[in-house]
Amino acid sequence: MMTRSRWFRWAVRIVLGGVALLGGGLAVLFIINPGATIILFTMLVFPLFGNTKPPSLFEADIAGMWTKWDEAGRKITAHLQQQFPAGTTEATLKSALTRQGFKPLPPPPADCVPSGVQIPIGKIYTSCPTRDPSKTLVYEWSGGVCTSTVSVRWETDVGETITQVNGNYYAACL
């Protein structure tokens, strides 16, 4: 009969052997096709560390809406307008979305070109946003190969109360 410590040593050897086989298989695959290896590795590792869930605030609105982004956007907008009607303070909206995991957009590049400015032919440039990026929050999640995004954009009056709020849903895959 096998003792407990002997059984444990065998279990450790089997697990380490499996890890070694997986690592060796990934090394061979990387030599054959590096791009596919990176995608496979991402698919295996991302669910362990990345955000794989939609925002709970809009989970029901986007359930089953894959590729029906316009319809999902309308549902999200209706939900936002019901929960944050015109007259709600901007701080209330931002606080609720931030608690859900929404994040601000990155700042535009310092060398972006405002709309309406003539650009010389052949020059590579980035257009500046036409709307205030501080009035947009985004939430991204992924299943490894595809990334989905919910964005919320709003407008305020001089009193920093919401006059309009809209939501969008979209996704992209490798």
N, C-alpha and C positions, 0 to 999 in steps of 0.2 A: 504494500500500500504506500502511496506517495505522501510524503509529509508536506505540511503547509509551506515551509520555506522552499522545498524543492519544486512544488507546484508554482510558487511565485516566481522562481528563477526561470522556469519554462515559459510562463506567461510573458515575462519581460523580454525574453529572447524572441518569442513570436512577434510581439509588438515591434521590437527594434528591427527584426527581419522585414516586417511589412513596410516600415518606414524606409529602410534601405532599398527595398524593391521599388517603392514609389519614387524615391529620389533618383535611383538609377534610371528608371523609365522616363522621368522628366528630363534627365541629362541627355539620354539618347534622342528623345523627341526634340530637345532644343538644338541638337546638332543637325537633325533632319529638317526641322521647320521651326526656327526661333519665334516667328510671329504667332503660330498656333500654340506654342508652349506658353507664351506670355498670356494669351487669352485663356487657356485652360487653367493656368496657375491662378489668374485673377478670379475665375469662376469658382475655384476651390477655396480660396482664401478670403475673398471679399465678404461672404456671409458671416464669417467669424468676427470681423472688425467693422464693417461698414453699415450704414443705415439702409435697411431693406424694407422698411415699412412706410406707407404713406402717412401724412399728418392725420391724426385721429379726428380732428375737427371736420375734415372733408372726406374721410374714408368711405362713408355711405354714398357721397355724391359721385365718387369716381369708380366705385365698384362696378366691374364689368364694362368700363368705358374705354378699354384699350382701342385705340385708333378712332374713337368717337370724341376727339378732343374738343370740338366746338360745343357739342352737347354737354360734355362734362364742365366746360368753362361756364356755360349758362347756368348749370346747377350750382356751381361754386359761387358764381356772382349772386344768384338768388339767395343762397345761404348767407353770404356776407351782408347783403342788403337787409336781410331779416335780422341778423344778429347785431349788425352795426349800421343802423339806419342813419340817414342824413341828420347831422346835428350831434352825432357821437364825437367825442374828442379823439383826436389823432393818437394821443397817448394811450387811450383805452384800446384802440385797434392794435397799435404796435405792441403793447404789452401782452395782449392775448395771443397774437401770432408768434411773438418771440418765445413765449412759454411753450408753444407747440414745436419749436425748433426752427422757425423761419429765420432767415439771415438776410442782412442787407446786401445789395449788389456791390460788387467791387467798384472802387472809384474809376472813372474813365481815365484813359491814358493822358498824361500831361500834354502830349503833342497832338491831341485829337483836334479835328477841324470842324468848327461849327457849320451847321447847314447854311447854305446860301453863299458860302465863301468859294471863290473860284480856285480850283486846284490845277496846277500845271499838269499837262499831259505827261504820263509816264511816272509820276510820283506816287508812291504807295502811301496811303494814309488811312487813318481810322476816323470815322465820323463820331462827333460828340453826340451824346444822347439828346433827343429833342425834349424829353420830359425830365423832371427833377428825379434823379435816381434815389434820393433819400425818401421818396414816397412809394417805394416798391420793396417788398420783401419776398424772398423765394425759399422754397423748401425742396430739396432734392433727395431722392432715394434711388437705389439701384438693386438689381438682381444679379449684377456681375457684368452681363453683356449689354443690357438695356438700362438707361437712366431715365427716370420720370421726374417731372418738375411741376410744382404748383407755384404760380406767382400771383401776388396780390398787389394791385396798384390802386392808389387813391388820390383824390384831390381834396384840398382844404380851402376854406375861406381865410380871411385875415385873422379870425379868432381861433385858428387851428382846429376847427371842427370839420368833420367830413362832409363834403358836398356830393361826392361820388366815389364808389368803390367797385372794382371789377376783379374777377379772378380768371386765371387761365390754367389749363392743364395741357401738357405736351410731353412727348417722350422721344428718345432717339436710341437707336441700337447700332452696335458696331457693324 
